[in-house]
Amino acid sequence: MKVNVEVECSPEEARRFLGLPDVTKANEVYVDAITNAMQGVGSFEQLNDVAKQIAPVGQFGLKLFQQMFESGAQMAMSGAGKSKSKKEGE
């Protein structure tokens, strides 16, 4: 037997129903801290130092953040149109 139940509710209602804590304030503080820390960062080395200070998930999170930032920077330098035509030619 298979039973499907659909429930329509807001994210807030789902959070309360599942008994999860409200982390809105903590998230706002964290985003503000990251935004403030990122202001004035002009190089990869500075970004690496900032990420080490604010990364809550340790070295793995730092590596993931670094890879994401570097790939975004490479895409920005190469231009979106160039990367598409390069992939098509391969």
Rosetta blueprint (number, residue, H / E / L):
1 M L
2 K L
3 V L
4 N L
5 V L
6 E L
7 V L
8 E L
9 C L
10 S L
11 P H
12 E H
13 E H
14 A H
15 R H
16 R H
17 F H
18 L H
19 G L
20 L L
21 P L
22 D L
23 V L
24 T H
25 K H
26 A H
27 N H
28 E H
29 V H
30 Y H
31 V H
32 D H
33 A H
34 I H
35 T H
36 N H
37 A H
38 M H
39 Q L
40 G L
41 V L
42 G L
43 S L
44 F H
45 E H
46 Q H
47 L H
48 N H
49 D H
50 V H
51 A H
52 K H
53 Q H
54 I H
55 A L
56 P L
57 V L
58 G H
59 Q H
60 F H
61 G H
62 L H
63 K H
64 L H
65 F H
66 Q H
67 Q H
68 M H
69 F H
70 E H
71 S H
72 G H
73 A H
74 Q H
75 M H
76 A H
77 M H
78 S H
79 G L
80 A H
81 G H
82 K H
83 S H
84 K H
85 S H
86 K H
87 K H
88 E H
89 G H
90 E L
